Amino acid sequence: MKQGYFITGTDTNVGKTWATIALMRYFKKQGKSVVGMKPVASGCVIQDGQLKNEDALLIQDNASVRLDYDLINPYAYERPVSPHIAGATNPAKLATILDRFDELKESAEIVLVEGAGGWYAPLNDREAISDLAAALGLPVILVVAIRLGCINHARLSQLAIQHAGLACAGWIGVCVDPELLNRDENIATLKTLLESPLLGLLPYQDSADFDELAVQFVNSGL
């Protein structure tokens, strides 16, 4: 592994997976090998006799090399609720996730790790997603859903990342609300108030065209 990033978001359902896959496509177009990981996932369904998550499967399918599903998503929970609730009988353990990460990072030049929910979403009954990010020690990319309230959520999330002592490599805006009033003004405000750079702005799409979304990172500096 030459570089890795931890992908977090201002909340759940803000476009973290779309951003992650778009970044994977972007790095692959640069001729770099890339793999991804979603350590904890809720809302999984049985496929081939195993609980699997739709987002984790996308990450698996877009990697430069084929990896076992258990390596990408070691904690797959059926109920679509917070991981600390969904995994009450099988709580996520940082040590296990770090072991999987250490194995996975040998597979490619770039490794992307997608969190669950927002920065302070509980991982188990003692630790949060922020603790996972701190344990991995990767630069953080913040995904911001461009919608009403996003300025407050983005500023709070960036402050929390800074408080953890982690580097914020930048933020990605995801346009999730096609009816949002003053969208451009909101984005301009975020660019002014957030201390880290805007890496890419993903336009609204009903269904993801990841190659088109990947183009948005051309001038990101990543």
C-alpha positions as a LaTeX table, in Angstrom:
\begin{tabular}{lrrr}
\hline
Residue & $x$ (\AA) & $y$ (\AA) & $z$ (\AA) \\
\hline
Met1 & 0.00 & 0.00 & 0.00 \\
Lys2 & 1.35 & 3.40 & $-1.01$ \\
Gln3 & $-1.66$ & 5.38 & 0.19 \\
Gly4 & $-4.93$ & 4.83 & 1.99 \\
Tyr5 & $-7.94$ & 6.90 & 2.96 \\
Phe6 & $-10.75$ & 6.51 & 5.47 \\
Ile7 & $-14.10$ & 7.59 & 3.99 \\
Thr8 & $-16.55$ & 9.03 & 6.50 \\
Gly9 & $-19.72$ & 11.06 & 6.11 \\
Thr10 & $-21.78$ & 13.77 & 7.72 \\
Asp11 & $-24.52$ & 11.18 & 8.37 \\
Thr12 & $-25.87$ & 7.90 & 7.05 \\
Asn13 & $-27.10$ & 7.75 & 3.43 \\
Val14 & $-24.99$ & 10.71 & 2.33 \\
Gly15 & $-23.28$ & 9.00 & $-0.60$ \\
Lys16 & $-20.19$ & 7.45 & 1.02 \\
Thr17 & $-20.35$ & 4.33 & $-1.13$ \\
Trp18 & $-20.91$ & 6.25 & $-4.37$ \\
Ala19 & $-17.92$ & 8.43 & $-3.47$ \\
Thr20 & $-15.83$ & 5.38 & $-2.59$ \\
Ile21 & $-16.59$ & 3.57 & $-5.84$ \\
Ala22 & $-16.05$ & 6.73 & $-7.89$ \\
Leu23 & $-12.65$ & 7.16 & $-6.22$ \\
Met24 & $-11.78$ & 3.53 & $-6.96$ \\
Arg25 & $-12.62$ & 4.07 & $-10.63$ \\
Tyr26 & $-10.59$ & 7.32 & $-10.61$ \\
Phe27 & $-7.47$ & 5.65 & $-9.21$ \\
Lys28 & $-7.80$ & 2.73 & $-11.62$ \\
Lys29 & $-7.98$ & 5.17 & $-14.55$ \\
Gln30 & $-4.68$ & 6.59 & $-13.27$ \\
Gly31 & $-3.18$ & 3.14 & $-13.67$ \\
Lys32 & $-3.03$ & 2.45 & $-9.93$ \\
Ser33 & $-4.20$ & $-0.73$ & $-8.26$ \\
Val34 & $-6.92$ & $-0.16$ & $-5.68$ \\
Val35 & $-8.95$ & $-2.18$ & $-3.20$ \\
Gly36 & $-11.61$ & $-1.18$ & $-0.71$ \\
Met37 & $-12.99$ & $-2.26$ & 2.61 \\
Lys38 & $-16.27$ & $-1.76$ & 4.46 \\
Pro39 & $-15.42$ & $-3.24$ & 7.86 \\
Val40 & $-18.93$ & $-3.02$ & 9.31 \\
Ala41 & $-22.20$ & $-3.12$ & 7.40 \\
Ser42 & $-25.82$ & $-3.33$ & 8.53 \\
Gly43 & $-28.77$ & $-4.24$ & 6.34 \\
Cys44 & $-27.24$ & $-7.37$ & 4.83 \\
Val45 & $-29.05$ & $-10.20$ & 3.05 \\
Ile46 & $-28.22$ & $-13.87$ & 2.57 \\
Gln47 & $-26.34$ & $-14.58$ & $-0.67$ \\
Asp48 & $-24.64$ & $-17.91$ & $-1.30$ \\
Gly49 & $-25.38$ & $-18.88$ & 2.27 \\
Gln50 & $-23.67$ & $-15.82$ & 3.74 \\
Leu51 & $-24.81$ & $-12.40$ & 4.92 \\
Lys52 & $-23.60$ & $-9.82$ & 2.41 \\
Asn53 & $-24.06$ & $-6.08$ & 1.99 \\
Glu54 & $-24.86$ & $-4.36$ & $-1.30$ \\
Asp55 & $-22.30$ & $-1.60$ & $-0.74$ \\
Ala56 & $-19.56$ & $-4.04$ & 0.23 \\
Leu57 & $-20.29$ & $-6.10$ & $-2.89$ \\
Leu58 & $-19.84$ & $-2.98$ & $-5.02$ \\
Ile59 & $-16.49$ & $-2.39$ & $-3.36$ \\
Gln60 & $-15.51$ & $-6.01$ & $-4.00$ \\
Asp61 & $-16.55$ & $-5.82$ & $-7.67$ \\
Asn62 & $-14.63$ & $-2.58$ & $-8.30$ \\
Ala63 & $-11.31$ & $-3.67$ & $-6.81$ \\
Ser64 & $-8.28$ & $-4.22$ & $-9.02$ \\
Val65 & $-7.89$ & $-7.74$ & $-7.60$ \\
Arg66 & $-10.47$ & $-10.26$ & $-6.48$ \\
Leu67 & $-10.63$ & $-10.52$ & $-2.70$ \\
Asp68 & $-12.67$ & $-12.75$ & $-0.42$ \\
Tyr69 & $-15.82$ & $-11.09$ & 0.85 \\
Asp70 & $-14.86$ & $-11.72$ & 4.49 \\
Leu71 & $-11.75$ & $-9.62$ & 4.00 \\
Ile72 & $-13.75$ & $-6.66$ & 2.70 \\
Asn73 & $-16.63$ & $-6.88$ & 5.17 \\
Pro74 & $-15.72$ & $-8.88$ & 8.28 \\
Tyr75 & $-18.83$ & $-7.76$ & 10.18 \\
Ala76 & $-22.05$ & $-8.15$ & 8.19 \\
Tyr77 & $-25.28$ & $-7.63$ & 10.12 \\
Glu78 & $-28.78$ & $-8.42$ & 8.92 \\
Arg79 & $-30.78$ & $-5.68$ & 10.63 \\
Pro80 & $-30.60$ & $-2.22$ & 8.99 \\
Val81 & $-29.83$ & $-0.43$ & 12.25 \\
Ser82 & $-26.79$ & 1.02 & 14.00 \\
Pro83 & $-23.91$ & $-1.51$ & 14.18 \\
His84 & $-23.83$ & $-1.53$ & 17.98 \\
Ile85 & $-27.47$ & $-2.67$ & 17.98 \\
Ala86 & $-27.36$ & $-4.94$ & 14.94 \\
Gly87 & $-24.21$ & $-6.61$ & 16.25 \\
Ala88 & $-25.20$ & $-6.99$ & 19.88 \\
Thr89 & $-24.49$ & $-10.73$ & 19.82 \\
Asn90 & $-21.42$ & $-10.42$ & 17.59 \\
Pro91 & $-19.89$ & $-7.00$ & 18.27 \\
Ala92 & $-17.30$ & $-5.58$ & 15.92 \\
Lys93 & $-13.77$ & $-5.82$ & 17.31 \\
Leu94 & $-11.09$ & $-3.33$ & 16.32 \\
Ala95 & $-8.36$ & $-5.98$ & 16.52 \\
Thr96 & $-10.15$ & $-8.17$ & 13.97 \\
Ile97 & $-10.73$ & $-5.27$ & 11.60 \\
Leu98 & $-7.09$ & $-4.20$ & 11.85 \\
Asp99 & $-5.94$ & $-7.75$ & 11.10 \\
Arg100 & $-8.12$ & $-7.83$ & 7.97 \\
Phe101 & $-6.85$ & $-4.40$ & 6.94 \\
Asp102 & $-3.22$ & $-5.47$ & 7.35 \\
Glu103 & $-3.89$ & $-8.41$ & 5.04 \\
Leu104 & $-5.89$ & $-6.41$ & 2.53 \\
Lys105 & $-3.39$ & $-3.53$ & 2.23 \\
Glu106 & $-0.81$ & $-5.89$ & 0.73 \\
Ser107 & $-3.05$ & $-6.34$ & $-2.32$ \\
Ala108 & $-2.89$ & $-2.89$ & $-3.93$ \\
Glu109 & $-1.28$ & 0.53 & $-4.06$ \\
Ile110 & $-4.39$ & 2.35 & $-2.83$ \\
Val111 & $-6.74$ & 1.21 & $-0.06$ \\
Leu112 & $-10.05$ & 2.92 & 0.71 \\
Val113 & $-11.88$ & 2.09 & 3.95 \\
Glu114 & $-15.53$ & 3.15 & 4.14 \\
Gly115 & $-17.02$ & 3.78 & 7.55 \\
Ala116 & $-20.60$ & 3.21 & 8.65 \\
Gly117 & $-22.94$ & 6.11 & 9.31 \\
Gly118 & $-21.35$ & 9.32 & 10.56 \\
Trp119 & $-18.13$ & 9.99 & 12.45 \\
Tyr120 & $-19.50$ & 9.26 & 15.90 \\
Ala121 & $-21.81$ & 6.37 & 14.95 \\
Pro122 & $-21.35$ & 3.60 & 17.55 \\
Leu123 & $-19.24$ & 0.67 & 16.37 \\
Asn124 & $-19.98$ & $-1.42$ & 19.44 \\
Asp125 & $-21.04$ & $-0.68$ & 23.02 \\
Arg126 & $-17.71$ & 1.02 & 23.81 \\
Glu127 & $-16.25$ & 2.40 & 20.59 \\
Ala128 & $-17.35$ & 4.54 & 17.67 \\
Ile129 & $-16.46$ & 4.80 & 13.98 \\
Ser130 & $-14.09$ & 7.59 & 15.03 \\
Asp131 & $-12.13$ & 5.06 & 17.10 \\
Leu132 & $-11.83$ & 2.79 & 14.08 \\
Ala133 & $-10.51$ & 5.67 & 11.99 \\
Ala134 & $-8.01$ & 6.58 & 14.71 \\
Ala135 & $-6.82$ & 2.96 & 14.96 \\
Leu136 & $-6.24$ & 2.80 & 11.21 \\
Gly137 & $-4.52$ & 6.19 & 11.21 \\
Leu138 & $-5.39$ & 6.96 & 7.59 \\
Pro139 & $-6.05$ & 10.45 & 6.21 \\
Val140 & $-9.80$ & 11.07 & 6.27 \\
Ile141 & $-12.04$ & 12.09 & 3.38 \\
Leu142 & $-15.35$ & 13.62 & 4.48 \\
Val143 & $-18.42$ & 13.01 & 2.30 \\
Val144 & $-20.96$ & 15.82 & 2.57 \\
Ala145 & $-24.51$ & 15.37 & 1.34 \\
Ile146 & $-25.44$ & 18.70 & $-0.26$ \\
Arg147 & $-28.84$ & 19.27 & 1.34 \\
Leu148 & $-30.50$ & 21.51 & 3.88 \\
Gly149 & $-28.40$ & 21.52 & 7.05 \\
Cys150 & $-25.20$ & 20.37 & 5.35 \\
Ile151 & $-23.12$ & 23.38 & 6.39 \\
Asn152 & $-23.60$ & 22.73 & 10.10 \\
His153 & $-23.11$ & 18.97 & 9.73 \\
Ala154 & $-19.96$ & 19.39 & 7.66 \\
Arg155 & $-18.36$ & 21.90 & 10.02 \\
Leu156 & $-19.11$ & 19.77 & 13.08 \\
Ser157 & $-17.76$ & 16.65 & 11.37 \\
Gln158 & $-14.54$ & 18.37 & 10.33 \\
Leu159 & $-14.01$ & 19.72 & 13.84 \\
Ala160 & $-14.49$ & 16.19 & 15.21 \\
Ile161 & $-11.92$ & 14.79 & 12.77 \\
Gln162 & $-9.45$ & 17.49 & 13.80 \\
His163 & $-10.16$ & 16.79 & 17.47 \\
Ala164 & $-9.17$ & 13.16 & 16.87 \\
Gly165 & $-5.79$ & 14.35 & 15.61 \\
Leu166 & $-6.31$ & 12.93 & 12.12 \\
Ala167 & $-5.51$ & 14.61 & 8.84 \\
Cys168 & $-8.49$ & 15.51 & 6.68 \\
Ala169 & $-7.37$ & 15.07 & 3.08 \\
Gly170 & $-10.43$ & 16.90 & 1.82 \\
Trp171 & $-14.18$ & 16.66 & 1.34 \\
Ile172 & $-16.47$ & 15.39 & $-1.38$ \\
Gly173 & $-19.83$ & 16.99 & $-2.03$ \\
Val174 & $-22.65$ & 14.69 & $-3.15$ \\
Cys175 & $-25.73$ & 16.39 & $-4.61$ \\
Val176 & $-28.52$ & 14.26 & $-3.15$ \\
Asp177 & $-31.42$ & 16.75 & $-3.42$ \\
Pro178 & $-32.25$ & 17.98 & $-6.94$ \\
Glu179 & $-34.77$ & 20.44 & $-5.49$ \\
Leu180 & $-32.39$ & 22.10 & $-3.02$ \\
Leu181 & $-32.69$ & 25.89 & $-3.06$ \\
Asn182 & $-29.47$ & 27.90 & $-3.47$ \\
Arg183 & $-27.34$ & 24.81 & $-3.98$ \\
Asp184 & $-24.43$ & 26.72 & $-5.49$ \\
Glu185 & $-24.43$ & 29.21 & $-2.63$ \\
Asn186 & $-24.36$ & 26.36 & $-0.11$ \\
Ile187 & $-21.41$ & 24.78 & $-1.88$ \\
Ala188 & $-19.58$ & 28.11 & $-2.04$ \\
Thr189 & $-20.12$ & 28.57 & 1.70 \\
Leu190 & $-18.73$ & 25.09 & 2.41 \\
Lys191 & $-15.65$ & 25.83 & 0.29 \\
Thr192 & $-15.08$ & 28.98 & 2.33 \\
Leu193 & $-15.73$ & 27.57 & 5.79 \\
Leu194 & $-14.18$ & 24.10 & 5.58 \\
Glu195 & $-10.43$ & 24.11 & 6.08 \\
Ser196 & $-9.77$ & 21.09 & 3.87 \\
Pro197 & $-10.05$ & 21.27 & 0.06 \\
Leu198 & $-12.99$ & 20.22 & $-2.08$ \\
Leu199 & $-11.83$ & 17.07 & $-3.88$ \\
Gly200 & $-14.85$ & 16.63 & $-6.11$ \\
Leu201 & $-18.52$ & 17.49 & $-6.47$ \\
Leu202 & $-20.70$ & 14.56 & $-7.51$ \\
Pro203 & $-23.79$ & 15.66 & $-9.47$ \\
Tyr204 & $-27.25$ & 14.34 & $-8.70$ \\
Gln205 & $-27.99$ & 11.03 & $-10.42$ \\
Asp206 & $-31.00$ & 8.72 & $-10.12$ \\
Ser207 & $-28.66$ & 5.76 & $-10.53$ \\
Ala208 & $-24.91$ & 5.91 & $-10.34$ \\
Asp209 & $-22.75$ & 6.22 & $-13.43$ \\
Phe210 & $-19.46$ & 5.66 & $-11.63$ \\
Asp211 & $-17.25$ & 6.41 & $-14.63$ \\
Glu212 & $-18.93$ & 9.80 & $-14.99$ \\
Leu213 & $-18.62$ & 10.41 & $-11.25$ \\
Ala214 & $-14.93$ & 9.43 & $-11.32$ \\
Val215 & $-14.23$ & 12.30 & $-13.73$ \\
Gln216 & $-15.12$ & 14.75 & $-10.95$ \\
Phe217 & $-11.81$ & 13.97 & $-9.20$ \\
Val218 & $-9.55$ & 14.84 & $-12.13$ \\
Asn219 & $-8.43$ & 18.10 & $-10.51$ \\
Ser220 & $-8.48$ & 16.79 & $-6.94$ \\
Gly221 & $-4.75$ & 16.36 & $-6.52$ \\
Leu222 & $-5.24$ & 12.83 & $-5.21$ \\
\hline
\end{tabular}
